[in-house]
């Protein structure tokens, strides 16, 4: 909720879901290697980066690191 952008919140939800599937896939790999690796592959496809709004207008990397906030 910090930026208030919907696309960032959707990205976080996709990341949590993908992380959970990867964790399950790691444990399943000990039982059935092919199925476990398939779950990890599916999670990688779920976690693809989607379109995002531009948050910083004119801040370079150093300004971001030092905390410049020109978030609109």
TIKOLMI-903082 format. One record per residue: x, y negated, z negated of N, C-alpha, C in turn; residue in one letter. Coordinates in nm, 2 decimals. Layout:
N
PT   n.xx   n.yy   n.zz  ca.xx  ca.yy  ca.zz   c.xx   c.yy   c.zz residuo
PT      X      Y      Z      X      Y      Z      X      Y      Z       a
...
! end
This chain:
72
PT   n.xx   n.yy   n.zz  ca.xx  ca.yy  ca.zz   c.xx   c.yy   c.zz residuo
PT   0.08   0.12   0.00   0.00   0.00   0.00   0.09  -0.13   0.00       x
PT   0.22  -0.11  -0.01   0.30  -0.23  -0.02   0.30  -0.32   0.11       x
PT   0.31  -0.26   0.22   0.30  -0.34   0.35   0.16  -0.37   0.39       x
PT   0.07  -0.28   0.35  -0.07  -0.30   0.39  -0.10  -0.26   0.54       x
PT  -0.01  -0.20   0.60  -0.03  -0.15   0.74  -0.08  -0.01   0.74       x
PT  -0.18   0.02   0.81  -0.25   0.15   0.82  -0.15   0.25   0.88       x
PT  -0.08   0.21   0.98   0.01   0.31   1.05   0.12   0.37   0.95       x
PT   0.16   0.28   0.86   0.26   0.33   0.76   0.20   0.43   0.67       x
PT   0.08   0.40   0.62   0.01   0.50   0.53  -0.02   0.63   0.60       x
PT  -0.06   0.62   0.73  -0.08   0.75   0.80   0.05   0.82   0.82       x
PT   0.16   0.75   0.84   0.29   0.82   0.85   0.33   0.89   0.72       x
PT   0.30   0.83   0.61   0.33   0.89   0.48   0.25   1.01   0.46       x
PT   0.13   1.01   0.50   0.04   1.13   0.48   0.09   1.24   0.57       x
PT   0.13   1.21   0.70   0.18   1.31   0.79   0.31   1.37   0.73       x
PT   0.39   1.28   0.67   0.52   1.33   0.61   0.50   1.42   0.50       x
PT   0.40   1.39   0.41   0.37   1.48   0.30   0.32   1.62   0.34       x
PT   0.23   1.61   0.44   0.18   1.74   0.50   0.29   1.82   0.56       x
PT   0.37   1.76   0.64   0.49   1.83   0.70   0.58   1.88   0.60       x
PT   0.61   1.81   0.49   0.70   1.86   0.39   0.65   1.98   0.32       x
PT   0.52   1.98   0.30   0.45   2.09   0.23   0.46   2.22   0.32       x
PT   0.43   2.20   0.45   0.44   2.31   0.54   0.58   2.37   0.55       x
PT   0.68   2.28   0.55   0.82   2.32   0.56   0.85   2.40   0.43       x
PT   0.81   2.35   0.32   0.84   2.42   0.19   0.78   2.56   0.19       x
PT   0.65   2.57   0.24   0.59   2.70   0.25   0.66   2.79   0.35       x
PT   0.70   2.73   0.46   0.78   2.80   0.56   0.91   2.86   0.51       x
PT   0.98   2.78   0.42   1.10   2.83   0.37   1.08   2.96   0.28       x
PT   0.98   2.95   0.20   0.95   3.07   0.12   0.90   3.19   0.20       x
PT   0.82   3.16   0.31   0.77   3.27   0.39   0.89   3.33   0.47       x
PT   0.99   3.26   0.50   1.10   3.31   0.58   1.17   3.43   0.51       x
PT   1.17   3.43   0.38   1.23   3.54   0.30   1.15   3.67   0.33       x
PT   1.02   3.66   0.35   0.93   3.78   0.37   0.93   3.81   0.52       x
PT   0.90   3.71   0.61   0.89   3.73   0.75   0.96   3.61   0.82       x
PT   1.07   3.64   0.87   1.16   3.53   0.92   1.09   3.46   1.04       x
PT   1.03   3.53   1.13   0.97   3.47   1.25   0.86   3.38   1.22       x
PT   0.77   3.42   1.13   0.66   3.34   1.09   0.70   3.22   1.01       x
PT   0.80   3.24   0.92   0.85   3.12   0.84   0.91   3.02   0.93       x
PT   0.99   3.06   1.03   1.05   2.96   1.12   0.94   2.90   1.21       x
PT   0.84   2.97   1.24   0.73   2.91   1.32   0.66   2.80   1.24       x
PT   0.64   2.82   1.11   0.58   2.72   1.02   0.67   2.59   1.02       x
PT   0.80   2.61   1.01   0.89   2.50   1.01   0.89   2.42   1.14       x
PT   0.88   2.49   1.25   0.87   2.43   1.38   0.74   2.35   1.39       x
PT   0.63   2.41   1.34   0.50   2.34   1.35   0.51   2.21   1.26       x
PT   0.57   2.22   1.15   0.59   2.10   1.06   0.67   1.99   1.13       x
PT   0.77   2.03   1.21   0.85   1.93   1.28   0.76   1.86   1.39       x
PT   0.67   1.93   1.45   0.58   1.87   1.55   0.48   1.78   1.48       x
PT   0.43   1.81   1.36   0.34   1.73   1.29   0.40   1.60   1.25       x
PT   0.53   1.60   1.21   0.60   1.49   1.16   0.66   1.40   1.27       x
PT   0.61   1.40   1.39   0.66   1.31   1.49   0.62   1.16   1.46       x
PT   0.71   1.08   1.49   0.69   0.93   1.46   0.58   0.88   1.55       x
PT   0.49   0.81   1.49   0.38   0.75   1.57   0.41   0.60   1.59       x
PT   0.31   0.53   1.65   0.33   0.39   1.68   0.33   0.31   1.55       x
PT   0.41   0.21   1.53   0.42   0.13   1.41   0.41  -0.01   1.44       x
PT   0.36  -0.09   1.35   0.36  -0.24   1.37   0.50  -0.29   1.34       x
PT   0.52  -0.41   1.39   0.65  -0.48   1.36   0.63  -0.54   1.22       x
PT   0.72  -0.51   1.13   0.71  -0.56   0.99   0.80  -0.68   0.97       x
PT   0.93  -0.67   1.01   1.02  -0.78   1.00   1.03  -0.85   1.13       x
PT   1.01  -0.98   1.12   1.02  -1.06   1.24   1.16  -1.09   1.29       x
PT   1.24  -1.15   1.20   1.37  -1.19   1.25   1.48  -1.15   1.15       x
PT   1.46  -1.06   1.06   1.56  -1.01   0.97   1.64  -0.90   1.03       x
PT   1.78  -0.92   1.02   1.86  -0.81   1.07   1.88  -0.71   0.95       x
PT   1.97  -0.61   0.98   1.99  -0.50   0.88   2.04  -0.55   0.75       x
PT   2.14  -0.65   0.75   2.19  -0.70   0.62   2.08  -0.78   0.54       x
PT   2.00  -0.85   0.61   1.90  -0.93   0.54   1.80  -0.83   0.48       x
PT   1.76  -0.72   0.55   1.67  -0.62   0.49   1.73  -0.56   0.37       x
PT   1.86  -0.53   0.38   1.93  -0.46   0.27   1.93  -0.55   0.14       x
PT   1.95  -0.68   0.17   1.95  -0.78   0.05   1.81  -0.82   0.01       x
PT   1.71  -0.77   0.07   1.57  -0.80   0.02   1.50  -0.91   0.09       x
PT   1.54  -0.95   0.20   1.46  -1.06   0.27   1.32  -1.01   0.30       x
PT   1.22  -1.08   0.27   1.09  -1.04   0.29   1.01  -1.14   0.38       x
PT   1.00  -1.11   0.50   0.92  -1.19   0.59   0.80  -1.11   0.64       x
PT   0.75  -1.02   0.55   0.64  -0.94   0.58   0.52  -1.02   0.59       x
PT   0.44  -1.00   0.69   0.32  -1.08   0.71   0.20  -1.01   0.65       x
! end
